[in-house]
Structure formats: structure tokens, C-alpha cells
Amino acid sequence: MKPSRRNFLQSLGVGVASLGVAHESTASGIRPPKIARPSGDEQVLFVGDNIAVAKTEYGKVRGFILRGIHQFLGIPYGADTSGKNRFMPPQKPTAWTDIRPALWWGNSAPQIMEKRYANPYASFVDHWNYDDVSEDCLKINVWTPALDTQKRPVVVWLHGGGYVNGNAVEQDGYHGENLARLGNVVFCSLNHRLGSLGYSDLKAAGGHAASGNVGNLDMVAALEWVKNNIANFGGDPTNVTIIGQSGGGAKVTTLMNMPSAKGLFHKAVALSGSSLAGVNKEYAEKLGLKIMEEAGLKPGELDKLQQIPWRAYIDIANKAVEKMADEAKRLGIQRGGYAPVADGTYLNEGTFFTDPNHFSANIPLMICSTFHEQNPDRTDASLETISLAEVKEKLKPRFGDKTGDIVDAYAKNFPKARPIEIWALVVSNRKNAIATADAKVTGQKAPVYVAWFGWQPPLFDGRMRAFHCDDICFWFYNTDLMLTHTGGGKRPRALSEKMAGSFINFVKTGNPNGGGLPTWKPYTVQNGETMILDDTSALVNDPDREARKALV
């Protein structure tokens, strides 16, 4: 079946015309070159003793040049985090005297790798890239058009994975080559500590006061590396944008509320994830004590905890979470586990973005989510014919007595949506994204720009919809790299040119306008200005507001 190319909102009965929004023709802006490809027998890869050599404060590194973009992979920004450095703030790497090869990705942070590729559908679609896993994981990658003094804007990518999984290049769409070329920017990505090795709060057990936030302090250390070194890679340390997706989006909003991150970045983008508070301090400290108990150790025996093999430690820490389940419920925590802790020192306590004098008050924020973050039927065609009554039954365990009202509200807001689409819209609702936008614009002065990605790939018989992660490659001009997300070709590339152009303008100026999308007004609580991203994009006023009211 040939995929429909109508704007997704139109297919749901809330098309841009019915909302009274005049669609603006594509703004003049960046006219991107085609992705560089070899022509004839021309050489495209250059590597050698005197090619792509850059200086860092710890020693020189040697990368390579691919299709005109200098690439440096796996540069240390911090020391090995094993042994005595485990649960401690990141330490500086040991300097080197020889030119260090920066030709391959750094190790992924410790995480459970068993059955990583067990689901063939997920492995195919996301095309996971995983290699060695090690506590020696504090590495950064750099893509740059040239090693000169031009002072290009800098983009720093923070991967997703809910603070537990992931790495800087787990998807091909994370690569920075095409964006660096398109926008004349420097692109960086990094690995940092994850899960219990990055967020076990062991202060009450005699550990370091920062132990509950060392994973985020790794990111701060990486941003400090950018500040001190990126000029040697043709970048401008005074114009840095952080961007993350899913758990990476939450990393963005937590970094905006960490005192030690002040001055290290100047713009922020949160895709399909954000947070408005850190983990409850009381819960985190009790969990740390439970870890010691589960390990058979007494408070203060941190040196012994540091020597447990990392894989065994993750199991111990996860068992501690299970045994803390009742305490988590008592404290009003829906899902316990390991994430940045609101300790009041390394991460602000209370609700984020409430202080008009905080450094984050001056940082513009872009927020984007997708229509179908959680789409239930990509691999189950039978759900395409599900009824609305059956949808209510499916969702009842999650929403309880409110389920019927919620489903009916979404069905009314999106009158042309089929029941399977209503299911996806409900479980992918924008409640958290809008709460973050509301908090930021209410408490602080810098503008917020909100988008909602509705583009659907013509894959899996049209059942993929606008799924979680699909927009990343569009922002980074990588739709031809992520064929399993887009299908490839001119249709996704056309939208990507506009999205990447607008993102580049935001990176350069804090304002996305002029990059190819229609005029993008800053978000307000009153109007809920939202850029719908699709084959035909348009700015609309809070298109799902009535549906979201049922979620309260």
C-alpha cells in the first residue's frame, strides 16, 4: 500500500486548515548541499601521520578526514572510573606525550549487555551500535569542518537510554558529519557513567557527597573539556548548545539546574524527554544504605564496594531497588531507580526553572516530542482493527477509573483518528513536555520553542507512525543514514533540510526562524504555540489541549 503523504494532523481531523492557520511557504534560509558522495574515483578518506592532528590540554590527538569533515573519536575527557574512582566525581585523564589515535569510539559505559540484540525488530529498526563496555568510558567524539580559528557554534549530544542504557553512537543517526557540513558547526557526543554506577547516592553510607550525581558530573566535565579545548577544533566555547533525546532530554534539563554547569552551555534542546525535579533525596540515601546491606557490607566499607566487579554491582544495586519498592511508594515515587539526585548541592532541590535569577533563566530551550512515542502495533498487525472499547480495556491498568474519560477526550480532539491511533496518542501524551514548557516560560525569561513531530515513515506497512527516536535523524540531517527510521530518499530529506536548518539557526542565535520551517513563535502558556513537523509543517495553537485536560 502506498503511504499517505497528507499532513498527519489532517488525517486525524485537526488539519492546519481547520485550525484556521494559514500555512506559510518555506522561508528562505539554508539551501543545503546534497550529502557529499564520492564521484568517480576521487578519494574521500584521508588518514596518516600528519593528517587531522589537533591539540588538547592533555596531549595531541590524531583523527581522520572523511568527506571533508575532520573526525576525532574516543578522546579522553576524564580518567578511568573504576577502582578508587568509582562513585567519585570524575578525575582528569592522565596526560600523554605521543600523538594519541582518536580513530575509534570510546567504550560504552557499564550496562547490562545480555540479550542486547535479542529483539530482531528493535535491532533492525534502531541499528544498535555497541562495542566494548568498560568503566574507562569518559570519552568524547568531535566532528568539525576544519582545524582553524573560525569559532564555529558547538553542538553537544547527550544520548538517551533513561540514565541506564545507551552510548554516544548507538544509532547511526547520532553521527555529526552531515550537520557539521550543513551548518558549519562543531558537533560533539560523549559517553558518561550510567545507572547505579553513575547515580548511587552513598553519602549516608560514608561515600562521597556527590556520589548520587557523578554521572551528571561526568557531563559537566565533558562540557569543561569543550570549554578548554574546542577552540583547537575550530569551535567557539562561548556558543555551546546541549541537546539530548529521551533520557538525554532529561539530562539537558537537569544540567540546566546544576550549579557546576553554569556558563558551560548557552542553549538547550530536549527531545522526547525532560524532567522538572531530581530524585527524592531521602529515597536516594536510603537506597544507598540498602545497597550496602545487599552487598553484605557495613556503612563506611566503600573501598570494598569499589572492588566488586561492575556487572555484579549492577545486580546488587537492582536488587536493592526491588527491596525499596514499598518505601518508594510511601514517598510518592512511582518508579524507583537510579537518576540524578536532588541533593541541593550538586543538583537543585525543588521544581526546576522557578528562579528568575538562575543561570538557566537566560538559556533558550527547544522542546520536541513525537505523536506516537509509544506505538503498540509496529509488529502486531492485528491491533490495526482494535475497537475503541478494546483500547479502553488495554489502557485501564495504567489509567484506572479515568481511562474511559481520557480515551473519549482524545477521540473527540482527534475525530478522524482510528482507535489504534488514539491508543498511541494517549500513551504518548504531551503532559510532561508541556509541563516543562509551562514551568520554563512562567518562571524564567528566555524563550521556549515547542514542536510536535508527526511524520510517519512508509515502513512496516505504515505501522511505525511517528515513533520514539524517529525525529533525531531529521534534526541532524541524517535521514539517509537512518534508513530503518525513514526509508530514505527525498521525502524525509525534504523535511530534514528544514528541521536541521531551523536547529542550526537556533544553535547559532537562540532563534530557530529562517531555517526553512514556517514562522516559529515562542511558546506561551496562553496559546501553546506548537510547530507541527510533517511533510507540510505549520505552527498551531496547542492542538491537543482539550484532550490533555482529561489527564489531570
C-alpha positions in Angstrom: 0.0 0.0 0.0 1.4 3.4 -1.0 1.9 5.5 2.2 -0.2 8.6 2.6 1.7 11.9 2.4 -1.0 14.0 3.9 -0.2 16.1 7.0 -0.8 13.8 9.9 -2.9 16.3 11.8 -5.2 16.4 8.7 -5.6 12.7 8.9 -6.7 12.9 12.5 -9.3 15.6 11.8 -7.4 18.6 13.1 -5.7 19.7 9.9 -4.0 23.1 9.8 -6.7 24.5 7.6 -9.4 23.5 10.1 -7.5 25.2 12.8 -7.5 28.5 10.9 -3.8 28.6 10.4 -2.5 29.9 7.2 0.3 27.7 6.0 3.4 29.8 5.2 5.5 29.0 2.3 9.0 27.7 3.0 11.1 30.5 4.4 14.3 31.5 2.6 17.2 30.1 4.5 19.9 27.5 4.3 19.9 25.7 0.9 21.9 22.6 1.9 24.2 20.8 -0.4 23.5 17.2 -1.2 25.3 14.8 1.2 28.8 14.6 -0.2 29.3 11.3 -2.1 32.3 10.1 -4.0 32.3 10.9 -7.6 34.3 8.8 -10.0 37.4 7.5 -8.3 38.1 10.5 -6.0 39.5 9.7 -2.6 37.1 10.6 0.3 39.0 9.2 3.4 42.3 10.7 4.5 44.3 9.4 7.4 48.0 9.5 8.2 50.8 10.7 10.5 50.3 14.4 9.7 46.6 14.4 8.9 43.9 15.7 11.3 46.2 16.3 14.3 44.7 18.5 17.0 46.0 19.7 20.3 44.2 19.2 23.6 45.2 20.2 27.1 46.3 16.6 27.8 48.2 15.9 24.6 47.7 15.8 20.8 45.2 13.5 19.1 45.1 12.2 15.6 41.8 11.7 13.8 40.9 11.4 10.1 39.2 13.3 7.4 36.1 11.8 5.8 34.2 13.6 3.0 35.8 16.8 4.1 34.9 16.6 7.8 37.6 16.1 10.4 36.6 13.4 12.9 38.1 12.5 16.3 36.7 9.6 18.2 37.2 8.5 21.8 39.1 11.4 23.1 39.5 11.1 27.0 37.9 13.9 28.9 38.2 12.0 32.2 40.1 9.2 33.9 39.1 5.6 34.3 36.2 5.5 36.7 37.0 2.0 38.1 38.5 1.1 41.5 39.1 4.1 43.7 37.5 6.4 41.2 34.1 4.6 41.3 31.3 6.6 42.9 33.6 9.6 42.9 33.5 12.8 40.9 35.3 12.5 37.6 39.1 12.9 37.7 41.2 14.4 35.0 42.8 12.0 32.5 46.5 11.3 32.6 48.3 13.4 30.0 50.1 11.7 27.1 53.2 12.6 25.2 52.8 10.7 21.9 50.1 11.6 19.5 47.1 9.6 20.6 45.0 7.9 17.9 41.4 9.1 18.0 40.1 6.7 15.3 37.5 4.6 17.1 34.6 5.1 19.6 35.3 5.1 23.3 33.9 2.3 25.5 30.2 2.2 26.3 29.5 2.9 30.0 28.8 -0.2 32.1 25.3 -1.5 31.5 23.6 -4.9 31.1 24.5 -6.2 27.6 23.0 -9.6 27.8 20.3 -10.1 25.1 21.0 -6.6 23.8 20.1 -7.8 20.3 17.5 -10.4 21.3 14.6 -8.5 19.7 15.3 -8.6 15.9 12.8 -5.9 15.2 14.3 -3.4 17.6 17.8 -4.3 16.5 16.8 -3.8 12.9 15.0 -0.6 13.3 17.4 1.2 15.7 20.5 -0.5 14.2 22.2 -0.5 17.6 26.0 0.1 17.7 27.6 -1.4 20.8 31.2 -2.4 21.3 33.3 -2.8 24.4 31.8 -1.9 27.8 34.1 -0.6 30.5 34.4 1.8 33.4 37.0 3.6 31.4 34.3 5.3 29.4 34.7 9.0 29.8 35.3 9.8 26.1 34.2 12.5 23.7 33.8 12.5 19.9 34.3 15.6 17.7 33.3 16.3 14.1 34.5 19.6 12.6 34.7 21.2 9.2 38.3 22.4 9.9 41.0 22.8 12.4 41.2 26.6 12.3 40.3 29.7 14.3 36.8 30.3 12.8 35.0 29.8 16.1 32.0 27.8 14.9 29.0 27.1 17.2 29.2 23.9 19.1 26.6 21.2 19.5 27.0 18.6 22.3 24.8 15.5 22.0 23.6 13.6 25.1 22.4 10.1 24.3 19.2 8.6 25.6 18.6 5.4 27.5 16.9 6.6 30.7 20.2 7.1 32.6 20.7 3.3 32.4 21.5 2.4 28.8 23.0 3.8 25.6 26.1 5.4 24.2 27.2 8.3 22.1 26.8 6.5 18.8 24.3 3.7 19.4 22.4 4.8 16.3 23.9 5.9 13.0 21.7 9.0 13.2 23.8 10.3 16.1 26.7 10.9 13.8 27.7 14.6 13.4 29.3 14.6 10.0 26.3 15.9 8.0 25.3 18.5 10.4 28.8 19.8 10.8 29.0 20.2 7.0 25.5 21.6 6.6 25.7 24.2 9.3 29.4 24.8 9.6 29.2 23.8 13.2 31.3 21.6 15.5 29.4 18.5 16.7 30.4 16.6 19.9 29.0 13.4 21.5 30.0 11.7 24.7 29.8 8.7 27.0 29.3 9.0 30.8 28.6 6.8 33.7 25.1 5.3 33.8 22.7 3.6 36.2 23.8 2.5 39.6 27.5 3.3 38.8 26.6 6.9 38.0 23.8 7.6 40.4 24.1 5.5 43.7 23.8 8.0 46.5 26.2 6.6 49.1 26.6 9.7 51.2 24.7 8.3 54.1 26.8 5.1 53.8 30.0 7.0 54.2 30.6 7.7 50.5 31.3 11.0 48.7 28.7 13.6 48.9 28.5 13.8 45.1 28.0 10.0 44.6 24.4 10.3 43.6 25.2 12.7 40.7 28.6 11.6 39.4 27.0 10.5 36.0 25.9 14.1 35.5 29.2 15.5 36.8 30.8 13.5 34.0 28.7 15.5 31.6 29.8 18.7 33.3 33.5 17.5 33.0 32.9 16.9 29.3 31.5 20.4 28.9 34.5 21.8 30.7 36.7 19.9 28.2 34.7 21.6 25.4 35.3 25.0 27.1 39.0 24.4 27.4 39.7 22.6 24.1 37.1 23.1 21.4 38.8 26.2 20.0 41.6 23.9 18.9 38.9 22.1 16.8 37.5 25.2 15.2 34.8 25.7 17.7 33.5 28.6 19.9 33.4 27.8 23.6 31.1 30.8 24.2 28.4 29.4 21.9 27.6 25.8 23.0 24.2 24.1 22.7 23.4 20.9 24.5 20.8 18.5 23.0 19.5 15.2 24.2 16.7 12.8 23.5 14.5 10.7 25.8 16.8 10.2 28.9 19.1 12.6 27.1 16.4 15.2 27.2 16.1 14.8 31.0 19.9 15.1 31.1 19.5 18.5 29.4 17.0 19.8 31.9 19.0 18.5 34.9 22.2 20.1 33.6 20.3 23.4 33.4 19.8 23.0 37.1 23.3 22.0 38.2 25.4 24.9 39.7 28.6 23.4 38.4 27.3 23.6 34.8 26.8 27.4 34.9 28.5 29.1 31.9 29.3 25.9 30.1 26.4 26.0 27.6 24.2 28.7 26.2 21.2 27.0 24.5 19.4 23.7 25.2 17.2 21.2 23.3 15.2 18.4 24.9 13.7 15.8 22.6 11.1 13.3 23.8 12.1 13.7 27.4 12.6 16.2 30.2 12.5 16.4 34.0 11.3 19.1 36.4 13.0 17.7 39.6 15.7 15.3 40.7 15.3 12.0 42.6 14.0 12.4 46.1 17.0 12.8 48.4 15.6 10.7 51.3 14.8 7.8 48.9 18.2 8.0 47.3 20.1 7.9 50.6 18.0 5.0 51.9 18.6 3.2 48.7 22.4 3.7 49.1 22.2 2.1 52.6 20.2 -0.8 51.1 22.9 -1.3 48.5 25.5 -1.8 51.3 23.2 -4.2 53.1 22.5 -6.2 49.9 26.3 -6.3 49.3 26.9 -7.7 52.8 28.9 -4.6 53.8 28.7 -2.1 56.6 28.4 1.7 56.1 31.9 3.0 55.5 33.2 0.0 53.7 33.2 1.8 50.4 36.6 0.5 49.3 35.1 -3.0 49.2 32.1 -1.8 47.2 34.5 -0.2 44.7 36.3 -3.6 44.1 33.1 -5.6 43.3 33.1 -6.3 39.5 30.8 -3.8 37.8 28.4 -6.4 36.4 27.9 -7.9 39.9 27.5 -4.5 41.4 24.6 -3.7 38.9 22.8 -6.8 40.0 23.3 -5.9 43.7 22.0 -2.4 43.1 19.0 -3.6 41.2 18.0 -6.0 44.0 18.2 -3.0 46.4 15.7 -1.1 44.2 13.3 -4.1 44.4 13.6 -4.2 48.2 12.9 -0.5 48.4 9.7 -0.7 46.4 7.4 -0.1 49.4 9.5 2.8 50.6 9.4 4.3 47.2 5.6 4.2 47.2 5.5 5.7 50.7 7.5 8.6 49.4 5.2 9.0 46.4 7.8 7.7 43.9 6.2 5.8 41.0 9.3 4.2 39.8 12.4 3.8 41.9 15.9 3.5 40.5 19.0 5.5 39.6 18.9 9.0 38.2 20.3 12.5 39.3 19.5 13.2 43.0 18.1 16.5 44.2 20.7 16.8 46.9 20.6 20.7 47.0 24.3 20.9 46.4 25.1 19.3 43.0 21.6 19.4 41.7 18.9 21.9 42.7 16.2 20.9 45.1 12.5 21.5 44.3 10.9 22.2 41.0 13.3 23.3 38.2 13.0 26.7 36.4 11.3 28.6 39.2 14.1 31.0 39.9 14.1 34.0 37.6 17.7 34.8 38.6 19.1 31.3 38.0 21.6 30.9 35.2 19.1 28.8 33.3 16.8 31.8 33.1 19.0 33.1 30.2 19.1 29.8 28.2 16.6 29.4 25.4 15.0 26.0 25.3 13.6 24.0 22.4 11.3 21.1 23.3 10.1 18.4 20.9 8.1 15.2 21.3 6.6 12.8 18.8 3.0 11.9 18.1 3.5 8.2 18.8 6.4 7.9 21.3 4.9 4.6 22.3 3.3 2.9 19.4 1.8 -0.5 20.3 1.4 -2.2 17.0 4.5 -1.8 14.9 5.0 -5.6 14.8 1.4 -6.6 15.5 -0.9 -6.0 12.5 -3.9 -7.4 14.4 -4.1 -4.3 16.5 -4.9 -2.1 13.5 -8.5 -3.2 13.7 -8.9 -2.8 17.5 -12.1 -1.1 18.7 -12.2 2.0 21.0 -13.8 -0.2 23.7 -10.9 -2.6 23.5 -8.4 0.3 23.7 -10.0 1.3 27.0 -9.6 -2.2 28.3 -5.9 -2.2 27.3 -5.3 1.2 29.0 -7.2 0.5 32.2 -4.2 -0.9 34.1 -2.4 2.3 33.5 -5.1 5.0 33.9 -7.6 3.2 36.2 -11.1 4.7 36.5 -10.1 7.7 34.4 -9.4 5.6 31.3 -12.8 6.0 29.6 -12.8 9.8 30.0 -9.2 10.0 28.7 -9.8 7.9 25.7 -13.0 9.7 24.9 -11.3 13.1 25.2 -8.6 12.1 22.7 -11.2 10.6 20.3 -13.1 13.9 20.4 -9.9 16.0 20.0 -8.8 13.8 17.1 -12.1 12.9 15.4 -10.6 11.1 12.3 -8.1 9.1 14.3 -8.7 5.3 14.3 -8.7 3.5 17.7 -5.1 2.3 17.3 -4.0 5.8 16.7 -5.9 7.0 19.8 -4.2 4.4 21.8 -0.8 5.6 20.6 -1.7 9.3 21.2 -2.9 8.6 24.8 0.2 6.7 25.9 2.4 9.2 24.1 0.7 12.3 25.6 2.5 15.6 25.9 1.7 16.2 29.5 5.3 16.2 30.7 6.6 18.2 27.7 4.0 20.9 28.2 4.6 21.0 32.0 8.3 21.7 31.3 7.5 24.4 28.8 5.0 26.0 31.1 7.4 26.0 34.0 10.2 27.5 32.0 8.2 30.3 30.4 6.4 31.1 33.7 9.5 31.2 35.9 12.2 32.5 33.5 12.6 35.0 30.7 14.5 33.1 27.9 12.2 31.9 25.1 10.9 28.3 24.7 10.1 26.8 21.3 7.8 23.7 21.2 7.5 21.2 18.4 5.5 18.1 17.8 6.8 15.6 15.3 4.1 13.8 13.3 6.0 12.5 10.2 5.4 8.8 9.6 7.8 6.5 7.7 6.5 4.2 5.0 7.8 1.1 6.8 6.3 -2.0 8.4 3.1 -1.5 6.3 2.7 2.0 7.7 2.5 0.9 11.3 5.7 2.6 12.6 4.0 6.0 12.9 5.9 9.0 14.4 7.7 6.8 16.9 10.1 7.5 19.8 13.6 8.4 18.3 12.4 8.9 14.8 12.9 12.7 14.8 16.6 12.6 15.8 18.0 11.9 12.4 15.8 14.7 11.0 17.4 17.3 13.3 20.9 16.1 12.4 20.3 15.8 8.6 20.9 12.1 8.8 17.7 10.7 7.2 19.8 8.9 4.6 21.9 7.3 7.3 18.9 6.0 9.3 17.1 4.2 6.5 15.3 1.9 9.0 13.7 5.0 10.6 12.9 6.9 7.4 13.0 4.7 4.3 15.4 7.2 2.8 15.0 9.3 -0.2 13.8 12.8 -1.0 10.6 12.8 1.1 12.3 12.5 4.6 15.2 14.6 3.3 13.0 17.5 2.4 11.7 17.7 6.0 15.1 17.1 7.4 16.6 20.1 5.5 14.0 22.4 7.1 14.3 20.9 10.6 18.1 20.8 10.5 18.2 24.3 9.1 16.0 25.6 11.9 18.0 23.7 14.5 21.2 25.2 13.1 19.7 28.7 13.4 18.7 28.0 17.0 22.3 26.8 17.7 23.7 30.0 16.2 21.3 32.6 17.5 18.8 31.0 20.0 16.1 31.5 17.5 15.1 28.7 15.0 13.4 31.1 12.5 14.8 31.4 9.0 15.9 27.8 8.7 13.2 26.6 6.4 10.1 25.9 8.7 7.2 28.4 8.9 7.5 31.3 11.3 8.0 29.8 14.7 6.7 31.9 17.5 7.9 31.3 21.1 5.7 29.2 23.3 3.2 30.9 25.7 1.0 29.3 28.3 -2.0 31.1 26.9 -1.7 29.9 23.3 0.5 26.9 23.5 2.3 27.6 20.2 3.4 24.3 18.7 5.3 23.7 15.5 3.8 20.6 13.8 6.6 18.8 11.9 5.5 16.8 8.9 5.6 16.8 5.1 3.6 20.0 5.5 4.7 21.8 8.7 2.7 24.5 10.4 2.6 26.5 13.7 -0.7 25.7 15.6 -2.0 26.7 19.0 -1.9 23.8 21.4 -3.6 21.2 19.2 -4.2 18.6 21.9 -5.1 20.9 24.8 -8.7 19.7 25.2 -7.5 16.0 25.2 -4.8 16.7 27.8 -7.3 18.2 30.2 -8.6 14.6 30.9 -5.1 13.6 32.1 -5.2 15.9 35.1 
